[in-house]
Amino acid sequence: MSHQWKRNIDPPPHFRTSWALLLTGQSEQRLSDVAVAIFVRRAWELRANMYRRSQTIKSILSFVPGKQRFGVYRFLPVFFCIGGVMEWIMINVRIGKETFYDVYRRKRSEREYQEKVDGGLIGMTGTAPK
């Protein structure tokens, strides 16, 4: 890929500094310049790593068929299936004695009951004054 927009992943030469300057007793301004240069160098290294990772991910994703016809939408069936599996797990898989929807129904009924109590539609249980 020899595109014009391809980025150079090496930092510019003026950001290359040595740790020896920190040990030579330079002025505080020079030390802060060196610290900034070291920080920028690390940022460039992280950028290079991200660029390599994105190239790896692109090469892996290029194996999925349908790129020309569907573009990025070729991944929709995969995510649709993942959503279906998650829904099935929430309905059918029990953790302890409850499923996700058992907890949801119980919490919903507790909230509805609390709203009725707060609204005065249901009296408090116990002996009422006569």
PyRosetta script that sets phi, psi and omega in degrees:
from pyrosetta import init, pose_from_sequence

init()
pose = pose_from_sequence("MSHQWKRNIDPPPHFRTSWALLLTGQSEQRLSDVAVAIFVRRAWELRANMYRRSQTIKSILSFVPGKQRFGVYRFLPVFFCIGGVMEWIMINVRIGKETFYDVYRRKRSEREYQEKVDGGLIGMTGTAPK")
pose.set_psi(1, 96.9)
pose.set_omega(1, 178.0)
pose.set_phi(2, -106.9)
pose.set_psi(2, 67.2)
pose.set_omega(2, 178.1)
pose.set_phi(3, -88.0)
pose.set_psi(3, 155.0)
pose.set_omega(3, 179.9)
pose.set_phi(4, -66.6)
pose.set_psi(4, -33.3)
pose.set_omega(4, -174.2)
pose.set_phi(5, -85.6)
pose.set_psi(5, -1.6)
pose.set_omega(5, -179.5)
pose.set_phi(6, -63.6)
pose.set_psi(6, 131.3)
pose.set_omega(6, -174.5)
pose.set_phi(7, -83.5)
pose.set_psi(7, 146.0)
pose.set_omega(7, 171.7)
pose.set_phi(8, -82.2)
pose.set_psi(8, 125.6)
pose.set_omega(8, -174.7)
pose.set_phi(9, -90.7)
pose.set_psi(9, -1.2)
pose.set_omega(9, 175.3)
pose.set_phi(10, -90.2)
pose.set_psi(10, 143.4)
pose.set_omega(10, 179.4)
pose.set_phi(11, -71.4)
pose.set_psi(11, 159.1)
pose.set_omega(11, 175.9)
pose.set_phi(12, -61.1)
pose.set_psi(12, 153.8)
pose.set_omega(12, -174.9)
pose.set_phi(13, -61.7)
pose.set_psi(13, -28.8)
pose.set_omega(13, -177.0)
pose.set_phi(14, -74.6)
pose.set_psi(14, -6.0)
pose.set_omega(14, 176.0)
pose.set_phi(15, -93.0)
pose.set_psi(15, -4.7)
pose.set_omega(15, -179.6)
pose.set_phi(16, -85.6)
pose.set_psi(16, 108.8)
pose.set_omega(16, 179.6)
pose.set_phi(17, -127.2)
pose.set_psi(17, 161.4)
pose.set_omega(17, -178.5)
pose.set_phi(18, -106.9)
pose.set_psi(18, 156.4)
pose.set_omega(18, 177.2)
pose.set_phi(19, -71.2)
pose.set_psi(19, -15.5)
pose.set_omega(19, -178.2)
pose.set_phi(20, -62.6)
pose.set_psi(20, -30.5)
pose.set_omega(20, 179.2)
pose.set_phi(21, -63.2)
pose.set_psi(21, -30.6)
pose.set_omega(21, 178.5)
pose.set_phi(22, -67.7)
pose.set_psi(22, -28.5)
pose.set_omega(22, -175.3)
pose.set_phi(23, -91.6)
pose.set_psi(23, -7.9)
pose.set_omega(23, -174.3)
pose.set_phi(24, -88.2)
pose.set_psi(24, -1.7)
pose.set_omega(24, 177.9)
pose.set_phi(25, 76.9)
pose.set_psi(25, 38.2)
pose.set_omega(25, 177.1)
pose.set_phi(26, -69.7)
pose.set_psi(26, 171.0)
pose.set_omega(26, -179.2)
pose.set_phi(27, -66.6)
pose.set_psi(27, 165.0)
pose.set_omega(27, -179.2)
pose.set_phi(28, -62.4)
pose.set_psi(28, -37.4)
pose.set_omega(28, 178.9)
pose.set_phi(29, -62.9)
pose.set_psi(29, -42.2)
pose.set_omega(29, 179.7)
pose.set_phi(30, -66.0)
pose.set_psi(30, -38.7)
pose.set_omega(30, 178.1)
pose.set_phi(31, -64.5)
pose.set_psi(31, -39.8)
pose.set_omega(31, 178.6)
pose.set_phi(32, -67.1)
pose.set_psi(32, -35.9)
pose.set_omega(32, 175.9)
pose.set_phi(33, -62.8)
pose.set_psi(33, -40.8)
pose.set_omega(33, 179.4)
pose.set_phi(34, -66.4)
pose.set_psi(34, -41.4)
pose.set_omega(34, 179.2)
pose.set_phi(35, -62.1)
pose.set_psi(35, -41.7)
pose.set_omega(35, 177.5)
pose.set_phi(36, -64.0)
pose.set_psi(36, -41.9)
pose.set_omega(36, 179.7)
pose.set_phi(37, -63.7)
pose.set_psi(37, -39.6)
pose.set_omega(37, 178.2)
pose.set_phi(38, -65.4)
pose.set_psi(38, -42.4)
pose.set_omega(38, 177.7)
pose.set_phi(39, -60.5)
pose.set_psi(39, -44.3)
pose.set_omega(39, -179.7)
pose.set_phi(40, -65.8)
pose.set_psi(40, -38.6)
pose.set_omega(40, 177.7)
pose.set_phi(41, -60.4)
pose.set_psi(41, -43.7)
pose.set_omega(41, 178.7)
pose.set_phi(42, -64.3)
pose.set_psi(42, -39.2)
pose.set_omega(42, 177.7)
pose.set_phi(43, -62.3)
pose.set_psi(43, -40.4)
pose.set_omega(43, 178.0)
pose.set_phi(44, -64.8)
pose.set_psi(44, -39.2)
pose.set_omega(44, 178.1)
pose.set_phi(45, -63.8)
pose.set_psi(45, -42.9)
pose.set_omega(45, 178.0)
pose.set_phi(46, -63.0)
pose.set_psi(46, -39.7)
pose.set_omega(46, 178.5)
pose.set_phi(47, -62.4)
pose.set_psi(47, -41.4)
pose.set_omega(47, 179.2)
pose.set_phi(48, -64.5)
pose.set_psi(48, -41.0)
pose.set_omega(48, 178.3)
pose.set_phi(49, -63.9)
pose.set_psi(49, -41.7)
pose.set_omega(49, 178.7)
pose.set_phi(50, -64.3)
pose.set_psi(50, -38.6)
pose.set_omega(50, 179.3)
pose.set_phi(51, -63.3)
pose.set_psi(51, -42.9)
pose.set_omega(51, 178.3)
pose.set_phi(52, -65.0)
pose.set_psi(52, -41.1)
pose.set_omega(52, 178.7)
pose.set_phi(53, -63.8)
pose.set_psi(53, -42.2)
pose.set_omega(53, -178.8)
pose.set_phi(54, -65.7)
pose.set_psi(54, -34.6)
pose.set_omega(54, 176.7)
pose.set_phi(55, -66.2)
pose.set_psi(55, -38.4)
pose.set_omega(55, 178.0)
pose.set_phi(56, -65.0)
pose.set_psi(56, -45.1)
pose.set_omega(56, 179.6)
pose.set_phi(57, -63.5)
pose.set_psi(57, -41.8)
pose.set_omega(57, 178.8)
pose.set_phi(58, -61.3)
pose.set_psi(58, -41.2)
pose.set_omega(58, -178.8)
pose.set_phi(59, -68.2)
pose.set_psi(59, -35.5)
pose.set_omega(59, 178.1)
pose.set_phi(60, -69.3)
pose.set_psi(60, -44.5)
pose.set_omega(60, -178.3)
pose.set_phi(61, -69.6)
pose.set_psi(61, -20.1)
pose.set_omega(61, 179.9)
pose.set_phi(62, -69.7)
pose.set_psi(62, -14.8)
pose.set_omega(62, 178.5)
pose.set_phi(63, -77.2)
pose.set_psi(63, -14.4)
pose.set_omega(63, 179.2)
pose.set_phi(64, -75.2)
pose.set_psi(64, 126.2)
pose.set_omega(64, -176.1)
pose.set_phi(65, -72.3)
pose.set_psi(65, 163.1)
pose.set_omega(65, 175.2)
pose.set_phi(66, 92.8)
pose.set_psi(66, 19.4)
pose.set_omega(66, -174.8)
pose.set_phi(67, -66.0)
pose.set_psi(67, -44.1)
pose.set_omega(67, -177.2)
pose.set_phi(68, -71.0)
pose.set_psi(68, -39.6)
pose.set_omega(68, -176.0)
pose.set_phi(69, -79.4)
pose.set_psi(69, -44.3)
pose.set_omega(69, -172.3)
pose.set_phi(70, -107.7)
pose.set_psi(70, -17.7)
pose.set_omega(70, -178.8)
pose.set_phi(71, 64.8)
pose.set_psi(71, -136.0)
pose.set_omega(71, -179.2)
pose.set_phi(72, -72.0)
pose.set_psi(72, -17.2)
pose.set_omega(72, -179.0)
pose.set_phi(73, -71.9)
pose.set_psi(73, -5.5)
pose.set_omega(73, 179.1)
pose.set_phi(74, -68.7)
pose.set_psi(74, -13.9)
pose.set_omega(74, 179.0)
pose.set_phi(75, -89.7)
pose.set_psi(75, -8.8)
pose.set_omega(75, -178.0)
pose.set_phi(76, -56.1)
pose.set_psi(76, -45.5)
pose.set_omega(76, 179.5)
pose.set_phi(77, -58.7)
pose.set_psi(77, -34.5)
pose.set_omega(77, 179.3)
pose.set_phi(78, -64.0)
pose.set_psi(78, -47.1)
pose.set_omega(78, -178.5)
pose.set_phi(79, -71.4)
pose.set_psi(79, -30.5)
pose.set_omega(79, 175.1)
pose.set_phi(80, -62.7)
pose.set_psi(80, -44.2)
pose.set_omega(80, 178.4)
pose.set_phi(81, -66.1)
pose.set_psi(81, -39.5)
pose.set_omega(81, 177.8)
pose.set_phi(82, -61.8)
pose.set_psi(82, -42.0)
pose.set_omega(82, 177.6)
pose.set_phi(83, -63.6)
pose.set_psi(83, -40.6)
pose.set_omega(83, 177.7)
pose.set_phi(84, -63.2)
pose.set_psi(84, -41.1)
pose.set_omega(84, 178.7)
pose.set_phi(85, -65.3)
pose.set_psi(85, -41.2)
pose.set_omega(85, 178.1)
pose.set_phi(86, -62.2)
pose.set_psi(86, -43.6)
pose.set_omega(86, 178.9)
pose.set_phi(87, -61.9)
pose.set_psi(87, -44.0)
pose.set_omega(87, 179.4)
pose.set_phi(88, -61.5)
pose.set_psi(88, -42.0)
pose.set_omega(88, 179.3)
pose.set_phi(89, -62.8)
pose.set_psi(89, -42.8)
pose.set_omega(89, -178.7)
pose.set_phi(90, -65.9)
pose.set_psi(90, -29.6)
pose.set_omega(90, -179.3)
pose.set_phi(91, -83.8)
pose.set_psi(91, -42.7)
pose.set_omega(91, -167.3)
pose.set_phi(92, -104.8)
pose.set_psi(92, -25.1)
pose.set_omega(92, -175.1)
pose.set_phi(93, -87.1)
pose.set_psi(93, 125.0)
pose.set_omega(93, -179.6)
pose.set_phi(94, -96.5)
pose.set_psi(94, 132.5)
pose.set_omega(94, 172.8)
pose.set_phi(95, -112.1)
pose.set_psi(95, 110.8)
pose.set_omega(95, -170.1)
pose.set_phi(96, 75.4)
pose.set_psi(96, -118.4)
pose.set_omega(96, 178.7)
pose.set_phi(97, -115.3)
pose.set_psi(97, 7.2)
pose.set_omega(97, -174.0)
pose.set_phi(98, -129.5)
pose.set_psi(98, 150.8)
pose.set_omega(98, 169.3)
pose.set_phi(99, -100.1)
pose.set_psi(99, 173.6)
pose.set_omega(99, 179.0)
pose.set_phi(100, -59.5)
pose.set_psi(100, -42.5)
pose.set_omega(100, -176.2)
pose.set_phi(101, -73.7)
pose.set_psi(101, -27.3)
pose.set_omega(101, 172.4)
pose.set_phi(102, -61.6)
pose.set_psi(102, -45.8)
pose.set_omega(102, 179.0)
pose.set_phi(103, -63.5)
pose.set_psi(103, -43.3)
pose.set_omega(103, -179.6)
pose.set_phi(104, -60.9)
pose.set_psi(104, -46.9)
pose.set_omega(104, -179.4)
pose.set_phi(105, -64.3)
pose.set_psi(105, -40.5)
pose.set_omega(105, 179.5)
pose.set_phi(106, -63.8)
pose.set_psi(106, -46.1)
pose.set_omega(106, 179.8)
pose.set_phi(107, -63.9)
pose.set_psi(107, -38.9)
pose.set_omega(107, 179.5)
pose.set_phi(108, -64.3)
pose.set_psi(108, -43.2)
pose.set_omega(108, 179.5)
pose.set_phi(109, -68.0)
pose.set_psi(109, -35.1)
pose.set_omega(109, 176.0)
pose.set_phi(110, -64.1)
pose.set_psi(110, -41.3)
pose.set_omega(110, 178.1)
pose.set_phi(111, -65.2)
pose.set_psi(111, -42.3)
pose.set_omega(111, 179.0)
pose.set_phi(112, -63.0)
pose.set_psi(112, -42.1)
pose.set_omega(112, 178.7)
pose.set_phi(113, -62.8)
pose.set_psi(113, -44.5)
pose.set_omega(113, -179.4)
pose.set_phi(114, -63.5)
pose.set_psi(114, -38.7)
pose.set_omega(114, 177.4)
pose.set_phi(115, -64.0)
pose.set_psi(115, -38.6)
pose.set_omega(115, 178.3)
pose.set_phi(116, -67.8)
pose.set_psi(116, -38.7)
pose.set_omega(116, 177.7)
pose.set_phi(117, -65.8)
pose.set_psi(117, -44.2)
pose.set_omega(117, -179.7)
pose.set_phi(118, -66.5)
pose.set_psi(118, -32.7)
pose.set_omega(118, -179.7)
pose.set_phi(119, -81.7)
pose.set_psi(119, -7.7)
pose.set_omega(119, 178.6)
pose.set_phi(120, 85.3)
pose.set_psi(120, 8.5)
pose.set_omega(120, 179.9)
pose.set_phi(121, -75.5)
pose.set_psi(121, -27.3)
pose.set_omega(121, 179.2)
pose.set_phi(122, -121.2)
pose.set_psi(122, 130.0)
pose.set_omega(122, 178.3)
pose.set_phi(123, -80.5)
pose.set_psi(123, 160.8)
pose.set_omega(123, 177.8)
pose.set_phi(124, -72.2)
pose.set_psi(124, 143.9)
pose.set_omega(124, -179.3)
pose.set_phi(125, -75.7)
pose.set_psi(125, 153.3)
pose.set_omega(125, -179.7)
pose.set_phi(126, 127.1)
pose.set_psi(126, -171.2)
pose.set_omega(126, -179.5)
pose.set_phi(127, -80.7)
pose.set_psi(127, 130.2)
pose.set_omega(127, 178.9)
pose.set_phi(128, -95.8)
pose.set_psi(128, 145.3)
pose.set_omega(128, 178.8)
pose.set_phi(129, -66.6)
pose.set_psi(129, 144.2)
pose.set_omega(129, -178.5)
pose.set_phi(130, -104.3)
pose.dump_pdb("model.pdb")
